[in-house]
Amino acid sequence: MNAEPILQLDQLSRRRAGRPAVQNLSLHLASGQVLGLLGVNGAGKSTTLSMIAGALRPDSGSIRLNGTDFLEHPELARQLIGWLPERAPLWPELTVSEHLVAHGRLRGLHGVALKQAREAIIERLELQPLARRLAGVLSQGQRQRLGLACALLHRPALLVLDEPANALDPVQVAALRTLIRAEAAAGTAVILSTHLLAEVTAVCDRVAILHEGTLRHDGVVQADDHAALERTFFQVAMQGAPQPARAA
Ligand SMILES: Nc1ncnc2c1ncn2[C@@H]1O[C@H](COP(=O)(O)OP(=O)(O)OP(=O)(O)O)[C@@H](O)[C@H]1O
């Protein structure tokens, strides 16, 4: 494990539409860890993940990737991060395969390396039957799988997944869980937001709960202890009782 955490958020804040969306958020994540981000609608999960992915600039605070200030070196995001946004934007007139090529080029992959990366991710996410299909005609779940393939293509050190199980069928949800655990076992750090508590107990080592943009809980997840997580979620998120954040 690296001495520096792969991701370190320090006092991160961002206002949206004149209101605080994320306030003084401090979190860290080590290589190989899977952190689940929970919270009711509007709690600030997507805002947090967009800032980590470099798509939204914080108003204040810092983000460090492998110890380097990411706001001063935004090119780090392209190398180190794979991001699945909440609604992955796709070009409807490009095929699945062409999407992967375009994403690979944006991440600095070219020639043989790009071809190999594309073929590997198509095989891994079982996208062969869809490779020549236009993105504009994909089902929602198929679009989600393409978004996931784009996020994984360049083998990022940090995967940022915003509601990755959205629109996936039960077979694909099981495949997603296997994939996330395999990525973590290979040393990738993963941060994912979800509304599914079962997703957290199935794949996460740690859980952070946001409420009204602030961190209310940061703790270890007991594998498959759904009842304990549900209790914590309702105590912290629904009642919104301020609680001191606890480091994992
Ligand atoms: N594009 C936007 N423009 C203005 N305000 C926004 C925008 N997106 C989110 N917000 C506001 O920022 C706050 C945090 O929203 P965010 O989307 O980060 O929450 P979330 O926890 O991801 O919610 P959900 O579970 O509904 O996806 C909310 O008050 C929301 O209204």
The ligand as an SDF file (V2000), in Angstrom:
LIG
                    3D

 31 33  0  0  0  0  0  0  0  0999 V2000
  -26.5780   21.4020  -11.7310 N   0  0  0  0  0  0  0  0  0  0  0  0
  -26.9520   21.9130  -10.5670 C   0  0  0  0  0  0  0  0  0  0  0  0
  -27.2480   23.2280  -10.4610 N   0  0  0  0  0  0  0  0  0  0  0  0
  -27.6160   23.7840   -9.2860 C   0  0  0  0  0  0  0  0  0  0  0  0
  -27.7260   23.0930   -8.1460 N   0  0  0  0  0  0  0  0  0  0  0  0
  -27.4640   21.7830   -8.1890 C   0  0  0  0  0  0  0  0  0  0  0  0
  -27.0730   21.1180   -9.3990 C   0  0  0  0  0  0  0  0  0  0  0  0
  -26.8660   19.8290   -9.1250 N   0  0  0  0  0  0  0  0  0  0  0  0
  -27.1170   19.6670   -7.8130 C   0  0  0  0  0  0  0  0  0  0  0  0
  -27.4830   20.8400   -7.2520 N   0  0  0  0  0  0  0  0  0  0  0  0
  -27.8330   21.0500   -5.8380 C   0  0  0  0  0  0  0  0  0  0  0  0
  -26.7290   20.6860   -5.0280 O   0  0  0  0  0  0  0  0  0  0  0  0
  -27.1660   19.9760   -3.8670 C   0  0  0  0  0  0  0  0  0  0  0  0
  -26.4810   18.6010   -3.8210 C   0  0  0  0  0  0  0  0  0  0  0  0
  -26.9230   17.8540   -4.9530 O   0  0  0  0  0  0  0  0  0  0  0  0
  -26.2290   16.4910   -5.4110 P   0  0  0  0  0  0  0  0  0  0  0  0
  -26.7060   16.1850   -6.7930 O   0  0  0  0  0  0  0  0  0  0  0  0
  -24.7810   16.5930   -5.1660 O   0  0  0  0  0  0  0  0  0  0  0  0
  -26.8620   15.4600   -4.3490 O   0  0  0  0  0  0  0  0  0  0  0  0
  -26.9520   13.8710   -4.3880 P   0  0  0  0  0  0  0  0  0  0  0  0
  -26.6640   13.4170   -2.9970 O   0  0  0  0  0  0  0  0  0  0  0  0
  -26.0950   13.3230   -5.4610 O   0  0  0  0  0  0  0  0  0  0  0  0
  -28.4810   13.6480   -4.7210 O   0  0  0  0  0  0  0  0  0  0  0  0
  -29.2560   12.4230   -5.4790 P   0  0  0  0  0  0  0  0  0  0  0  0
  -29.2350   11.2630   -4.5210 O   0  0  0  0  0  0  0  0  0  0  0  0
  -30.6260   12.9710   -5.6650 O   0  0  0  0  0  0  0  0  0  0  0  0
  -28.5340   12.1450   -6.7700 O   0  0  0  0  0  0  0  0  0  0  0  0
  -28.6840   19.8950   -3.9490 C   0  0  0  0  0  0  0  0  0  0  0  0
  -29.2160   20.9210   -3.1510 O   0  0  0  0  0  0  0  0  0  0  0  0
  -28.9940   20.1470   -5.4060 C   0  0  0  0  0  0  0  0  0  0  0  0
  -30.2260   20.8000   -5.5460 O   0  0  0  0  0  0  0  0  0  0  0  0
  1  2  1  0
  2  3  1  0
  2  7  2  0
  3  4  2  0
  4  5  1  0
  5  6  2  0
  6  7  1  0
  6 10  1  0
  7  8  1  0
  8  9  2  0
  9 10  1  0
 10 11  1  0
 11 12  1  0
 11 30  1  0
 12 13  1  0
 13 14  1  0
 13 28  1  0
 14 15  1  0
 15 16  1  0
 16 17  2  0
 16 18  1  0
 16 19  1  0
 19 20  1  0
 20 21  2  0
 20 22  1  0
 20 23  1  0
 23 24  1  0
 24 25  2  0
 24 26  1  0
 24 27  1  0
 28 29  1  0
 28 30  1  0
 30 31  1  0
M  END
$$$$
